[in-house]
Amino acid sequence: MPKTVIVLGGGIGGMSAAHELVERGFSVRVLERRDVPGGKARSVVVPSTVPVQNVGAVYLGRLTAPTRRDLPGEHGFRFFPRFYKHIIDTMARTPYRGSRSVAENLVDTTGTIFARFGRRALKLPTTTPSTVPELFTLVTDLESLYGTELGISPEDFAFFGERIWQILTSCSERRLDEYEKIGWWDFIGAADRSEAYQKFFGIGPTRSLVAAQARVASTKTIGDLGVQLLFNLSEPAISTDRVLNGPTNDVWIDPWLAYLRERGVDYQLNTRVHSIEMDGGVVGGVTVEHDGVITELHADYYVSALPIDVMATIVTDQVVRADPRLADIFQLSKNTAWMNGIQFYLDVDVPIGRGHQLYVDSPWALTSVSQAQFWSDVDLSRFGDGNIRGVISVVISDWDAPGLNGKPARECTRAEIRDEVWDQLARSLNVQGARVLDYQDLVHWYLDLDVDPLLKSNAEPMFVNLVDTWRLRPQPVTAIPNLFLAADYVQTVTDLATMEAANEAARRAVNGILEHSGSDASPCRLWNLHEPELLEPWRANDRARYLRGLPWDDTGVRLGLSALAALYSGSRALEDSIVNAVSSATHVEDLLTYLRTGESRSDLLQRLTSEPGAPSFDLLRAFAALTRATGSPVSSLATSTLEALSSTGRDLPKPQVSRIAPGSVRFVEP
């Protein structure tokens, strides 16, 4: 007889745990308090948006065709960065319409727009060029776009680059012990720099990660995930950001639930958990309410996937006595913020940009996505009254700052929130004579019903990572033998309250159950954040310094600057080396993929020298020769590194390459 598991909460964490458990032979029951599956990730139907016909007090049914649907609304739009691994793996194992999977419903974006009041928007691509000419074009565009117009000095650019380099070359022990206790705002020196610097390097990146605030989030959290985005950008022709191609429940959650039920999961909606009942040092049962009836349910194991604010209400003294670390949940439950969405439904499509928009001047920290352009298989005319052609989904991340109307969002009525959000969007998009948004095009709008302006309450606040709170967060496997946690607030490698973290936590919880039950099923797969092998010598050096109580040393930064200087001063010699070694257009993909995937040096060099037209080891030795010419101790380190790389493959066979004309490779001078 299979072991039984009760999962508390039917959001991403709960559904992920159920998925892994049922595929390993466990009998699973999921308890979800709402009437819609998916938790915060769910999409909803906007009530009463399909016209009806009435005669007096008699309801005669819908006025429209029976296939007409209420408008699609959501708690907030979905964001799927390329470095997400756990949740994407689960999506790839969830069938959709026969042979497809729901992971195939993800669509690449092409760029992120930084919209500003009264000024043209700045566009940052979410894909990397695949050839050298494309890269040079991008550099030229960025130079003109992010120069004096942006308002960030070269010195501030350089300082921010040094901060990123420090994170890249710091060991994991230093990140956890030191950077976890330093706020991102302080680490990047935002308080002492320009407003533009603060918006683009402080507030902007944390908004795009969601559930993170620059002034209170730790450098470990923002730094670790920020560099993952940079690594994603290093893979040519692959977008760092993806969105779904339809309403979330239509193309993801509902097919997922259907698969789980088909496998035997008992997923119960409208079921609220009241308490965890302890029996000595183990969980004896859970008290729940379903359709007004209160009962006690029992299982071999229990997985809590409840949000932190809900979990805090059912952790009793008996639970804490069995695992004292769970007492920290009460303090963690205070670390929440409002991050809720509003959707605008238009009678015209307004694409804005093929990706996310960050409104850097908006007091309420708005972000948005124009969805119709990604919903290629969705006929919006089948929703509402049939006149919908465009949907702009907006997330309000700051509910405490005064808006243009002088009031914080949490103190506004629903109509005031609608008008203020629209005003902030229009001031950012309707610039330099453009008329992107026109209030006359607005057909309907929907503000997340979790927000209650009358009571000034939010039914589903987001957990936010604050400085030095990692130590308070519990692990997925608790000290209670049959209680496990699969929520976004527990300790995970992802380290941010996201769908990815919830899925990773669920996998770790299931692995704990497998170990405790003695199951011979294979454990759930887990991924670490990517750390390029190329930088391992620097991280190893920093680890040695950390263990001796020494601070991070910026030799690596000087190395990078020295190498750039050497590259510039010796560009002609380098070009000659390339001319001799390359027979076709050089692709950026070779080296950037190495950084992203962590390919071993020997494998990289074997590949680079074995493909037709690939550069030889002469190229690496040319770099070493250039750095040797500078004569500084830092450049000596560069020389040693580059010569080591080149010598790794000296014995490998070199292909014969034809010569290309001099001048075919050009360089962009600073």
C-alpha positions as semicolon CSV with decimal commas, in nm:
position;residue;x (nm);y (nm);z (nm)
1;M;0,000;0,000;0,000
2;P;0,148;0,338;-0,100
3;K;0,248;0,596;0,159
4;T;0,004;0,885;0,188
5;V;0,089;1,255;0,174
6;I;-0,129;1,559;0,243
7;V;-0,011;1,880;0,075
8;L;-0,130;2,202;0,235
9;G;-0,173;2,465;-0,035
10;G;-0,236;2,421;-0,407
11;G;-0,011;2,691;-0,551
12;I;0,312;2,632;-0,743
13;G;0,489;2,474;-0,445
14;G;0,198;2,243;-0,364
15;M;0,137;2,137;-0,723
16;S;0,511;2,080;-0,774
17;A;0,530;1,857;-0,466
18;A;0,223;1,663;-0,578
19;H;0,374;1,619;-0,924
20;E;0,699;1,472;-0,793
21;L;0,528;1,256;-0,532
22;V;0,260;1,099;-0,751
23;E;0,517;1,013;-1,018
24;R;0,706;0,822;-0,747
25;G;0,412;0,614;-0,634
26;F;0,278;0,812;-0,337
27;S;-0,092;0,869;-0,270
28;V;-0,136;1,248;-0,267
29;R;-0,413;1,481;-0,152
30;V;-0,380;1,859;-0,208
31;L;-0,585;2,110;-0,008
32;E;-0,638;2,450;-0,174
33;R;-0,839;2,722;-0,002
34;R;-0,950;2,902;-0,320
35;D;-1,189;2,792;-0,592
36;V;-0,915;2,836;-0,857
37;P;-0,589;2,636;-0,865
38;G;-0,244;2,788;-0,896
39;G;-0,202;3,021;-0,598
40;K;-0,050;3,359;-0,680
41;A;0,040;3,235;-1,029
42;R;-0,323;3,176;-1,124
43;S;-0,521;3,366;-1,379
44;V;-0,885;3,435;-1,309
45;V;-1,202;3,523;-1,494
46;V;-1,311;3,883;-1,450
47;P;-1,667;3,842;-1,323
48;S;-1,967;3,970;-1,515
49;T;-1,779;4,088;-1,823
50;V;-1,989;3,889;-2,070
51;P;-2,310;4,084;-2,151
52;V;-2,640;3,938;-2,023
53;Q;-2,998;4,008;-2,115
54;N;-3,272;4,075;-1,864
55;V;-3,642;4,155;-1,882
56;G;-3,736;4,324;-1,559
57;A;-3,600;4,104;-1,281
58;V;-3,582;3,793;-1,499
59;Y;-3,240;3,676;-1,614
60;L;-3,263;3,535;-1,965
61;G;-2,901;3,424;-2,003
62;R;-2,602;3,558;-2,183
63;L;-2,664;3,795;-2,469
64;T;-2,361;3,665;-2,659
65;A;-2,268;3,332;-2,813
66;P;-2,232;3,043;-2,568
67;T;-1,858;3,025;-2,639
68;R;-1,799;3,382;-2,523
69;R;-1,587;3,399;-2,206
70;D;-1,538;3,648;-1,926
71;L;-1,221;3,854;-1,956
72;P;-0,894;3,698;-1,833
73;G;-0,747;3,865;-1,523
74;E;-0,450;3,782;-1,301
75;H;-0,279;3,851;-0,970
76;G;0,022;3,967;-1,172
77;F;0,193;3,878;-1,499
78;R;0,433;3,583;-1,516
79;F;0,811;3,617;-1,565
80;F;1,025;3,318;-1,674
81;P;1,397;3,409;-1,681
82;R;1,620;3,170;-1,871
83;F;1,805;3,068;-1,554
84;Y;1,488;2,909;-1,417
85;K;1,555;2,535;-1,433
86;H;1,333;2,358;-1,177
87;I;0,995;2,497;-1,279
88;I;1,076;2,466;-1,650
89;D;1,167;2,099;-1,602
90;T;0,829;2,037;-1,438
91;M;0,652;2,223;-1,719
92;A;0,837;2,011;-1,974
93;R;0,696;1,699;-1,803
94;T;0,339;1,833;-1,808
95;P;0,147;1,729;-2,122
96;Y;-0,047;1,980;-2,327
97;R;-0,284;1,887;-2,608
98;G;-0,141;1,548;-2,685
99;S;0,230;1,528;-2,760
100;R;0,320;1,881;-2,656
101;S;0,417;2,008;-2,311
102;V;0,317;2,329;-2,136
103;A;0,683;2,438;-2,154
104;E;0,626;2,483;-2,526
105;N;0,381;2,762;-2,439
106;L;0,669;2,986;-2,335
107;V;0,750;3,265;-2,580
108;D;1,077;3,456;-2,603
109;T;1,083;3,831;-2,552
110;T;1,328;4,046;-2,746
111;G;1,388;4,342;-2,516
112;T;1,311;4,532;-2,199
113;I;1,196;4,894;-2,217
114;F;1,293;5,150;-1,954
115;A;1,018;5,410;-1,996
116;R;1,063;5,761;-1,856
117;F;0,841;6,064;-1,801
118;G;0,855;6,295;-2,102
119;R;1,164;6,134;-2,255
120;R;1,218;5,861;-2,511
121;A;1,232;5,508;-2,375
122;L;1,559;5,320;-2,344
123;K;1,563;4,968;-2,482
124;L;1,781;4,686;-2,354
125;P;1,785;4,369;-2,568
126;T;1,715;4,037;-2,397
127;T;1,910;3,846;-2,662
128;T;2,280;3,862;-2,745
129;P;2,414;3,905;-3,100
130;S;2,546;3,585;-3,255
131;T;2,816;3,736;-3,477
132;V;3,093;3,989;-3,428
133;P;2,939;4,251;-3,665
134;E;2,611;4,226;-3,475
135;L;2,800;4,274;-3,150
136;F;2,975;4,585;-3,281
137;T;2,641;4,725;-3,392
138;L;2,496;4,665;-3,045
139;V;2,795;4,833;-2,879
140;T;2,752;5,136;-3,103
141;D;2,381;5,156;-3,027
142;L;2,438;5,123;-2,654
143;E;2,707;5,390;-2,660
144;S;2,469;5,643;-2,813
145;L;2,173;5,532;-2,606
146;Y;2,334;5,503;-2,266
147;G;2,574;5,793;-2,295
148;T;2,501;6,146;-2,179
149;E;2,127;6,098;-2,240
150;L;2,102;5,848;-1,957
151;G;2,269;6,077;-1,706
152;I;2,513;5,823;-1,563
153;S;2,879;5,924;-1,565
154;P;3,152;5,695;-1,698
155;E;3,293;5,682;-1,347
156;D;2,962;5,552;-1,210
157;F;2,939;5,297;-1,489
158;A;3,286;5,178;-1,398
159;F;3,204;5,165;-1,028
160;F;2,895;4,953;-1,092
161;G;3,099;4,723;-1,314
162;E;3,347;4,679;-1,030
163;R;3,064;4,583;-0,796
164;I;2,945;4,317;-1,039
165;W;3,298;4,187;-1,082
166;Q;3,335;4,161;-0,705
167;I;3,025;3,941;-0,686
168;L;3,143;3,726;-0,976
169;T;3,482;3,666;-0,816
170;S;3,366;3,619;-0,456
171;C;3,337;3,275;-0,299
172;S;3,000;3,142;-0,188
173;E;3,104;3,157;0,179
174;R;3,170;3,531;0,159
175;R;2,843;3,592;-0,024
176;L;2,645;3,414;0,247
177;D;2,835;3,550;0,547
178;E;2,908;3,907;0,434
179;Y;2,693;4,001;0,136
180;E;2,376;3,862;0,296
181;K;2,422;4,132;0,562
182;I;2,476;4,417;0,315
183;G;2,186;4,583;0,136
184;W;2,207;4,605;-0,243
185;W;2,150;4,981;-0,222
186;D;2,454;5,022;0,002
187;F;2,671;4,774;-0,187
188;I;2,638;4,965;-0,515
189;G;2,679;5,301;-0,341
190;A;2,344;5,425;-0,471
191;A;2,292;5,692;-0,203
192;D;2,604;5,882;-0,317
193;R;2,528;5,872;-0,689
194;S;2,290;6,025;-0,939
195;E;1,919;5,966;-0,951
196;A;1,963;5,797;-1,288
197;Y;2,220;5,559;-1,137
198;Q;1,978;5,477;-0,854
199;K;1,691;5,407;-1,092
200;F;1,878;5,196;-1,345
201;F;2,120;5,003;-1,125
202;G;1,936;5,006;-0,794
203;I;1,560;5,010;-0,838
204;G;1,533;4,884;-1,197
205;P;1,704;4,545;-1,163
206;T;1,522;4,461;-0,840
207;R;1,185;4,547;-0,992
208;S;1,247;4,315;-1,283
209;L;1,324;4,031;-1,041
210;V;0,998;4,099;-0,855
211;A;0,956;4,047;-0,480
212;A;1,279;4,241;-0,426
213;Q;1,335;4,597;-0,311
214;A;1,669;4,768;-0,364
215;R;1,688;4,941;-0,028
216;V;1,613;4,632;0,182
217;A;1,716;4,331;-0,031
218;S;2,051;4,168;0,040
219;T;2,346;4,187;-0,196
220;K;2,365;3,808;-0,191
221;T;2,011;3,774;-0,325
222;I;2,020;4,046;-0,589
223;G;2,381;3,985;-0,683
224;D;2,348;3,609;-0,730
225;L;2,038;3,634;-0,946
226;G;2,150;3,948;-1,126
227;V;2,462;3,778;-1,257
228;Q;2,248;3,484;-1,370
229;L;2,070;3,726;-1,602
230;L;2,408;3,842;-1,729
231;F;2,512;3,484;-1,797
232;N;2,186;3,430;-1,986
233;L;2,267;3,733;-2,199
234;S;2,598;3,571;-2,288
235;E;2,425;3,300;-2,492
236;P;2,363;3,435;-2,843
237;A;2,020;3,412;-3,005
238;I;1,860;3,296;-2,678
239;S;1,628;3,531;-2,491
240;T;1,689;3,584;-2,120
241;D;1,316;3,635;-2,062
242;R;1,005;3,443;-2,159
243;V;0,631;3,483;-2,113
244;L;0,332;3,256;-2,163
245;N;0,139;3,254;-2,490
246;G;-0,203;3,279;-2,326
247;P;-0,386;3,325;-1,995
248;T;-0,188;3,141;-1,728
249;N;-0,450;2,887;-1,628
250;D;-0,545;2,814;-1,989
251;V;-0,194;2,728;-2,106
252;W;-0,029;2,607;-1,786
253;I;-0,219;2,560;-1,458
254;D;-0,534;2,386;-1,584
255;P;-0,344;2,134;-1,803
256;W;-0,114;2,073;-1,507
257;L;-0,405;2,008;-1,274
258;A;-0,564;1,775;-1,531
259;Y;-0,240;1,575;-1,549
260;L;-0,212;1,549;-1,170
261;R;-0,571;1,431;-1,135
262;E;-0,522;1,183;-1,416
263;R;-0,226;1,040;-1,223
264;G;-0,443;1,004;-0,914
265;V;-0,386;1,325;-0,715
266;D;-0,689;1,423;-0,506
267;Y;-0,683;1,803;-0,551
268;Q;-0,952;1,965;-0,337
269;L;-1,056;2,327;-0,391
270;N;-1,235;2,545;-0,133
271;T;-1,055;2,368;0,153
272;R;-0,903;2,581;0,428
273;V;-0,642;2,450;0,673
274;H;-0,718;2,553;1,032
275;S;-0,442;2,386;1,231
276;I;-0,165;2,128;1,248
277;E;-0,235;1,869;1,517
278;M;0,074;1,728;1,690
279;D;0,099;1,383;1,838
280;G;0,411;1,383;2,047
281;G;0,699;1,486;1,822
282;V;0,522;1,416;1,492
283;V;0,224;1,556;1,304
284;G;-0,085;1,351;1,386
285;G;-0,323;1,525;1,148
286;V;-0,454;1,854;1,011
287;T;-0,786;2,021;1,084
288;V;-0,951;2,155;0,770
289;E;-1,278;2,314;0,662
290;H;-1,453;2,222;0,339
291;D;-1,799;2,350;0,245
292;G;-1,853;2,462;0,603
293;V;-1,770;2,120;0,750
294;I;-1,466;2,089;0,979
295;T;-1,281;1,756;0,978
296;E;-0,943;1,616;1,074
297;L;-0,740;1,447;0,800
298;H;-0,452;1,205;0,846
299;A;-0,157;1,090;0,634
300;D;0,191;0,945;0,668
301;Y;0,355;1,271;0,562
302;Y;0,257;1,638;0,543
303;V;0,396;1,902;0,308
304;S;0,314;2,265;0,381
305;A;0,314;2,482;0,070
306;L;0,120;2,762;0,238
307;P;0,232;3,128;0,205
308;I;0,438;3,260;0,496
309;D;0,157;3,477;0,636
310;V;-0,083;3,180;0,639
311;M;0,175;2,938;0,777
312;A;0,232;3,170;1,073
313;T;-0,132;3,127;1,176
314;I;-0,112;2,746;1,209
315;V;0,230;2,708;1,371
316;T;0,143;2,630;1,733
317;D;0,349;2,605;2,050
318;Q;0,347;2,228;2,008
319;V;0,493;2,262;1,657
320;V;0,766;2,496;1,782
321;R;0,853;2,261;2,067
322;A;0,905;1,982;1,814
323;D;1,119;2,210;1,590
324;P;1,231;2,534;1,760
325;R;1,360;2,678;1,430
326;L;1,002;2,711;1,309
327;A;0,951;2,989;1,565
328;D;1,132;3,220;1,320
329;I;0,831;3,191;1,089
330;F;0,652;3,447;1,306
331;Q;0,920;3,709;1,243
332;L;0,948;3,618;0,875
333;S;0,573;3,656;0,829
334;K;0,616;4,032;0,883
335;N;0,847;4,053;0,580
336;T;0,579;4,093;0,317
337;A;0,486;4,362;0,069
338;W;0,198;4,439;-0,164
339;M;0,267;4,350;-0,527
340;N;-0,060;4,322;-0,715
341;G;-0,175;4,362;-1,071
342;I;-0,423;4,564;-1,271
343;Q;-0,521;4,485;-1,630
344;F;-0,641;4,728;-1,894
345;Y;-0,853;4,588;-2,179
346;L;-0,843;4,793;-2,500
347;D;-1,034;4,792;-2,828
348;V;-0,699;4,824;-3,011
349;D;-0,376;4,637;-2,960
350;V;-0,091;4,843;-2,814
351;P;0,222;4,623;-2,839
352;I;0,448;4,888;-2,667
353;G;0,751;4,654;-2,686
354;R;0,805;4,280;-2,725
355;G;0,897;4,224;-2,363
356;H;0,855;4,383;-2,023
357;Q;0,840;4,754;-1,955
358;L;0,992;4,915;-1,645
359;Y;0,860;5,263;-1,568
360;V;1,163;5,409;-1,394
361;D;0,998;5,743;-1,310
362;S;0,669;5,600;-1,185
363;P;0,617;5,664;-0,811
364;W;0,433;5,334;-0,774
365;A;0,717;5,129;-0,931
366;L;0,511;5,004;-1,224
367;T;0,609;4,725;-1,462
368;S;0,399;4,593;-1,746
369;V;0,368;4,362;-2,043
370;S;0,143;4,405;-2,346
371;Q;0,004;4,055;-2,381
372;A;-0,189;4,025;-2,708
373;Q;0,130;4,016;-2,917
374;F;0,237;3,699;-2,734
375;W;-0,106;3,533;-2,742
376;S;-0,095;3,432;-3,107
377;D;-0,346;3,146;-3,066
378;V;-0,587;3,342;-2,844
379;D;-0,887;3,507;-3,012
380;L;-0,953;3,804;-2,785
381;S;-1,280;3,873;-2,965
382;R;-1,420;3,567;-2,787
383;F;-1,382;3,745;-2,450
384;G;-1,611;4,000;-2,289
385;D;-1,835;4,190;-2,528
386;G;-1,623;4,090;-2,828
387;N;-1,448;4,426;-2,869
388;I;-1,122;4,346;-2,688
389;R;-0,809;4,360;-2,902
390;G;-0,534;4,443;-2,653
391;V;-0,446;4,367;-2,289
392;I;-0,189;4,559;-2,084
393;S;-0,107;4,381;-1,760
394;V;0,056;4,603;-1,496
395;V;0,210;4,520;-1,158
396;I;0,214;4,785;-0,885
397;S;0,520;4,719;-0,667
398;D;0,518;5,023;-0,437
399;W;0,191;5,077;-0,253
400;D;0,335;5,321;0,002
401;A;0,489;5,602;-0,206
402;P;0,263;5,898;-0,297
403;G;0,150;5,891;-0,658
404;L;0,110;6,184;-0,895
405;N;-0,224;6,238;-0,721
406;G;-0,046;6,276;-0,386
407;K;-0,182;5,952;-0,239
408;P;-0,022;5,608;-0,181
409;A;-0,189;5,326;-0,371
410;R;-0,303;5,151;-0,053
411;E;-0,504;5,462;0,043
412;C;-0,677;5,500;-0,294
413;T;-1,013;5,369;-0,407
414;R;-1,015;5,113;-0,686
415;A;-1,112;5,382;-0,938
416;E;-0,837;5,612;-0,812
417;I;-0,585;5,331;-0,855
418;R;-0,705;5,277;-1,212
419;D;-0,675;5,646;-1,300
420;E;-0,336;5,694;-1,131
421;V;-0,180;5,387;-1,293
422;W;-0,309;5,495;-1,633
423;D;-0,168;5,845;-1,578
424;Q;0,177;5,712;-1,484
425;L;0,178;5,483;-1,790
426;A;0,067;5,763;-2,023
427;R;0,333;6,004;-1,897
428;S;0,596;5,741;-1,967
429;L;0,470;5,624;-2,309
430;N;0,306;5,930;-2,465
431;V;0,631;6,121;-2,519
432;Q;0,786;6,325;-2,800
433;G;0,452;6,357;-2,979
434;A;0,368;5,987;-2,968
435;R;0,017;5,881;-2,864
436;V;0,062;5,523;-2,745
437;L;-0,216;5,521;-2,486
438;D;-0,554;5,682;-2,544
439;Y;-0,814;5,665;-2,268
440;Q;-1,083;5,642;-2,536
441;D;-0,950;5,294;-2,624
442;L;-1,011;5,160;-2,273
443;V;-1,303;4,914;-2,270
444;H;-1,265;4,755;-1,927
445;W;-1,018;4,719;-1,640
446;Y;-0,963;4,476;-1,354
447;L;-0,777;4,528;-1,025
448;D;-0,675;4,215;-0,835
449;L;-0,956;4,136;-0,590
450;D;-0,698;4,047;-0,323
451;V;-0,672;4,422;-0,267
452;D;-0,946;4,567;-0,047
453;P;-0,914;4,949;-0,044
454;L;-1,198;4,985;0,205
455;L;-1,026;4,770;0,468
456;K;-0,678;4,867;0,342
457;S;-0,590;4,497;0,335
458;N;-0,428;4,252;0,095
459;A;-0,530;3,886;0,102
460;E;-0,208;3,768;-0,067
461;P;0,099;3,979;0,010
462;M;0,436;3,873;-0,131
463;F;0,721;3,749;0,086
464;V;1,027;3,973;0,040
465;N;1,389;3,891;0,118
466;L;1,535;4,141;0,364
467;V;1,897;4,189;0,462
468;D;2,031;3,921;0,701
469;T;1,717;3,705;0,708
470;W;1,858;3,390;0,546
471;R;1,938;3,258;0,895
472;L;1,569;3,288;0,990
473;R;1,438;3,090;0,696
474;P;1,367;2,722;0,762
475;Q;1,489;2,436;0,548
476;P;1,248;2,222;0,341
477;V;1,321;1,923;0,570
478;T;1,219;2,014;0,925
479;A;1,315;1,851;1,256
480;I;0,964;1,703;1,266
481;P;1,005;1,365;1,093
482;N;0,685;1,382;0,886
483;L;0,656;1,758;0,820
484;F;0,818;1,919;0,515
485;L;0,802;2,268;0,362
486;A;0,755;2,347;-0,008
487;A;0,715;2,725;-0,012
488;D;0,907;3,022;-0,152
489;Y;1,025;3,146;0,189
490;V;1,241;2,844;0,278
491;Q;1,616;2,821;0,215
492;T;1,683;2,739;-0,151
493;V;1,958;2,801;-0,401
494;T;1,717;3,025;-0,591
495;D;1,696;3,246;-0,280
496;L;1,408;3,466;-0,397
497;A;1,032;3,439;-0,348
498;T;0,950;3,313;-0,696
499;M;0,786;3,020;-0,873
500;E;1,133;2,877;-0,925
501;A;1,207;2,886;-0,551
502;A;0,873;2,724;-0,468
503;N;0,938;2,443;-0,715
504;E;1,293;2,390;-0,588
505;A;1,167;2,380;-0,229
506;A;0,908;2,120;-0,329
507;R;1,176;1,901;-0,484
508;R;1,390;1,921;-0,172
509;A;1,088;1,840;0,045
510;V;1,004;1,536;-0,169
511;N;1,365;1,418;-0,152
512;G;1,335;1,437;0,227
513;I;1,023;1,220;0,216
514;L;1,196;0,970;-0,012
515;E;1,486;0,939;0,230
516;H;1,271;0,909;0,541
517;S;1,032;0,656;0,386
518;G;1,314;0,439;0,250
519;S;1,176;0,468;-0,102
520;D;1,393;0,337;-0,383
521;A;1,250;0,595;-0,626
522;S;1,500;0,829;-0,788
523;P;1,536;1,165;-0,612
524;C;1,413;1,486;-0,770
525;R;1,671;1,661;-0,983
526;L;1,820;1,983;-0,844
527;W;2,022;2,259;-1,010
528;N;2,273;2,504;-0,871
529;L;2,314;2,857;-0,998
530;H;2,565;2,877;-1,279
531;E;2,922;2,965;-1,182
532;P;3,160;2,982;-1,483
533;E;3,466;2,759;-1,450
534;L;3,669;3,041;-1,603
535;L;3,632;3,242;-1,282
536;E;3,701;2,954;-1,045
537;P;4,065;3,057;-0,984
538;W;3,944;3,396;-0,863
539;R;3,675;3,240;-0,643
540;A;3,928;2,993;-0,504
541;N;4,166;3,277;-0,426
542;D;3,887;3,465;-0,250
543;R;3,790;3,154;-0,054
544;A;4,145;3,128;0,075
545;R;4,139;3,495;0,172
546;Y;3,799;3,457;0,339
547;L;3,915;3,162;0,549
548;R;4,211;3,373;0,665
549;G;3,978;3,656;0,763
550;L;4,091;3,882;0,476
551;P;3,860;4,103;0,270
552;W;3,789;4,057;-0,099
553;D;4,075;4,196;-0,306
554;D;4,014;4,393;-0,625
555;T;4,312;4,255;-0,813
556;G;4,066;4,092;-1,048
557;V;3,923;4,428;-1,144
558;R;4,267;4,568;-1,222
559;L;4,333;4,253;-1,424
560;G;4,024;4,316;-1,632
561;L;4,113;4,680;-1,690
562;S;4,470;4,588;-1,776
563;A;4,354;4,328;-2,025
564;L;4,122;4,581;-2,191
565;A;4,404;4,833;-2,214
566;A;4,633;4,571;-2,361
567;L;4,368;4,467;-2,610
568;Y;4,325;4,826;-2,727
569;S;4,695;4,905;-2,751
570;G;4,769;4,582;-2,934
571;S;4,460;4,561;-3,151
572;R;4,663;4,546;-3,473
573;A;4,868;4,251;-3,350
574;L;4,553;4,077;-3,239
575;E;4,389;4,141;-3,575
576;D;4,686;3,985;-3,753
577;S;4,650;3,677;-3,534
578;I;4,281;3,652;-3,613
579;V;4,342;3,705;-3,984
580;N;4,585;3,415;-3,982
581;A;4,361;3,187;-3,780
582;V;4,006;3,250;-3,900
583;S;3,865;3,160;-4,238
584;S;3,504;3,269;-4,184
585;A;3,306;3,514;-3,972
586;T;3,399;3,475;-3,605
587;H;3,104;3,385;-3,388
588;V;3,060;3,530;-3,042
589;E;2,874;3,215;-2,944
590;D;3,191;3,006;-2,896
591;L;3,334;3,191;-2,600
592;L;3,007;3,317;-2,453
593;T;2,853;2,971;-2,445
594;Y;3,162;2,859;-2,253
595;L;3,097;3,125;-1,990
596;R;2,734;3,028;-1,962
597;T;2,755;2,650;-1,959
598;G;3,075;2,606;-1,764
599;E;3,228;2,390;-2,037
600;S;3,569;2,264;-1,933
601;R;3,875;2,439;-2,075
602;S;3,996;2,134;-2,259
603;D;3,653;2,071;-2,413
604;L;3,626;2,433;-2,517
605;L;3,970;2,438;-2,676
606;Q;3,906;2,106;-2,849
607;R;3,584;2,244;-2,996
608;L;3,729;2,579;-3,092
609;T;4,018;2,419;-3,281
610;S;3,840;2,125;-3,437
611;E;3,559;2,302;-3,623
612;P;3,619;2,430;-3,977
613;G;3,724;2,790;-3,968
614;A;3,774;2,794;-3,592
615;P;4,046;3,009;-3,431
616;S;4,363;2,830;-3,324
617;F;4,552;2,844;-2,999
618;D;4,757;3,119;-3,158
619;L;4,472;3,351;-3,067
620;L;4,501;3,274;-2,697
621;R;4,878;3,301;-2,711
622;A;4,838;3,639;-2,881
623;F;4,633;3,759;-2,586
624;A;4,909;3,640;-2,354
625;A;5,171;3,820;-2,560
626;L;4,974;4,142;-2,546
627;T;4,932;4,133;-2,170
628;R;5,298;4,043;-2,123
629;A;5,387;4,365;-2,301
630;T;5,225;4,580;-2,031
631;G;5,476;4,457;-1,775
632;S;5,264;4,503;-1,459
633;P;5,215;4,236;-1,189
634;V;4,847;4,226;-1,278
635;S;4,920;4,168;-1,644
636;S;5,162;3,892;-1,545
637;L;4,870;3,713;-1,387
638;A;4,677;3,763;-1,709
639;T;4,968;3,624;-1,903
640;S;4,989;3,315;-1,686
641;T;4,617;3,252;-1,714
642;L;4,602;3,293;-2,090
643;E;4,914;3,086;-2,149
644;A;4,768;2,812;-1,931
645;L;4,456;2,816;-2,142
646;S;4,650;2,799;-2,463
647;S;4,893;2,533;-2,342
648;T;4,602;2,307;-2,242
649;G;4,547;2,224;-2,604
650;R;4,891;2,258;-2,762
651;D;4,897;1,889;-2,840
652;L;4,558;1,893;-3,005
653;P;4,554;1,876;-3,387
654;K;4,519;2,210;-3,563
655;P;4,297;2,234;-3,871
656;Q;4,423;2,388;-4,192
657;V;4,258;2,723;-4,249
658;S;4,260;2,953;-4,548
659;R;4,370;3,311;-4,514
660;I;4,117;3,593;-4,520
661;A;4,183;3,940;-4,642
662;P;4,343;4,189;-4,402
663;G;4,097;4,441;-4,264
664;S;3,806;4,198;-4,259
665;V;3,804;4,218;-3,882
666;R;3,750;4,567;-3,741
667;F;3,759;4,699;-3,387
668;V;3,553;4,964;-3,215
669;E;3,785;5,217;-3,058
670;P;3,686;5,360;-2,719
